[in-house]
Amino acid sequence: MPEGDYERIYAVVRRIPKGRVATYGQVAELAGLPGHARQVGYALAAMSESSTVPWHRVINAQGAVSARGPHSGGAVTQRIRLEHEGVEFDARGRVSLKEFGWKGRANARGAKARE
């Protein structure tokens, strides 16, 4: 995937407000990459540890945190970060997308959101 696509993905993720979540598919759509939810996951996994992109605000379509790899504590870290922002998980470990989902939209140029 071209580096420019990753930058578009990161730009969308930066717009997700504190205390809100978006799905991989939603981020892909807003980045102009409909149907490429998996690419969003690859882009987030490729970020450096020092990145300020709020990767933890991106979850799967079922409202759950996706595993980050067999030896990673990333899923636990993600849940802790979301809980610190006020995002609540149910007994099954899922977030209500209706309650905490971000309603970001792209404008005609697909560049910035009208929240």
Legacy VTK file of the C-alpha trace (Angstrom):
# vtk DataFile Version 3.0
C-alpha trace
ASCII
DATASET POLYDATA
POINTS 115 float
0.000 0.000 0.000
1.453 3.375 -0.918
2.727 5.527 1.938
0.185 8.226 1.039
-2.636 5.825 1.867
-1.206 5.282 5.345
-1.013 9.044 5.849
-4.683 9.385 4.862
-5.577 6.645 7.337
-3.593 8.353 10.111
-5.283 11.684 9.297
-8.710 10.094 9.793
-7.691 8.367 13.040
-6.365 11.676 14.411
-9.869 13.141 13.982
-11.551 10.556 16.234
-12.399 12.471 19.412
-11.425 11.356 22.893
-14.075 9.031 24.314
-15.240 7.875 20.863
-14.376 4.913 18.657
-14.487 4.131 14.949
-14.329 0.815 13.127
-11.558 -0.237 10.775
-14.071 -0.176 7.925
-15.289 3.306 8.806
-11.717 4.628 8.877
-11.025 3.005 5.491
-14.153 4.577 4.005
-13.322 8.051 5.333
-9.739 7.715 4.084
-11.059 7.067 0.569
-10.251 3.349 0.731
-13.661 1.665 0.919
-13.483 -2.069 1.473
-9.927 -1.919 2.820
-10.521 -2.286 6.559
-7.647 -4.748 6.805
-5.304 -2.126 5.342
-6.242 0.165 8.215
-5.075 -2.536 10.609
-1.794 -2.866 8.715
-1.278 0.904 8.794
-1.887 1.085 12.533
0.423 -1.865 13.170
3.153 -0.136 11.137
3.219 2.949 13.372
6.175 3.585 15.631
5.813 3.292 19.400
6.308 7.045 19.697
3.425 7.915 17.365
0.762 10.284 18.680
-1.951 8.846 16.408
-4.721 7.599 18.759
-4.714 4.041 17.334
-6.592 2.755 20.378
-9.795 4.442 19.184
-10.131 2.025 16.241
-12.006 -1.216 16.964
-13.624 -3.957 14.923
-17.138 -3.930 13.493
-18.453 -6.021 16.395
-17.381 -3.303 18.829
-14.491 -5.345 20.183
-10.784 -4.766 20.529
-8.893 -6.888 18.002
-5.918 -8.976 19.069
-2.609 -7.304 18.252
-0.501 -10.439 17.918
0.335 -13.577 19.869
2.800 -11.982 22.309
1.444 -8.462 22.494
-0.327 -6.761 25.359
-1.757 -4.293 22.858
-5.358 -5.419 23.280
-5.168 -4.878 27.049
-3.438 -1.525 26.548
-6.115 -0.510 24.049
-8.952 -1.356 26.419
-7.283 0.476 29.311
-6.752 3.593 27.173
-10.366 3.560 26.014
-11.671 3.086 29.554
-9.545 6.042 30.717
-11.338 8.118 28.065
-14.737 7.049 29.394
-15.522 4.344 26.832
-17.443 1.505 28.468
-17.271 -2.209 27.674
-20.106 -4.671 28.272
-19.745 -8.094 29.901
-18.702 -9.578 26.525
-15.909 -7.019 26.138
-17.690 -4.973 23.497
-18.271 -1.265 23.072
-21.692 0.042 22.060
-21.077 1.639 18.669
-24.439 3.365 19.033
-23.320 5.047 22.249
-19.576 5.554 21.685
-19.257 5.404 17.902
-17.865 8.446 16.138
-20.047 9.953 13.443
-17.201 11.319 11.321
-17.985 12.175 7.739
-15.832 13.176 4.802
-16.639 16.288 2.835
-16.841 16.363 -0.962
-13.038 16.324 -1.211
-12.752 13.618 1.458
-10.239 15.675 3.396
-11.760 16.993 6.618
-14.725 15.979 8.714
-17.853 17.850 9.596
-18.314 16.424 13.039
LINES 1 116
115 0 1 2 3 4 5 6 7 8 9 10 11 12 13 14 15 16 17 18 19 20 21 22 23 24 25 26 27 28 29 30 31 32 33 34 35 36 37 38 39 40 41 42 43 44 45 46 47 48 49 50 51 52 53 54 55 56 57 58 59 60 61 62 63 64 65 66 67 68 69 70 71 72 73 74 75 76 77 78 79 80 81 82 83 84 85 86 87 88 89 90 91 92 93 94 95 96 97 98 99 100 101 102 103 104 105 106 107 108 109 110 111 112 113 114
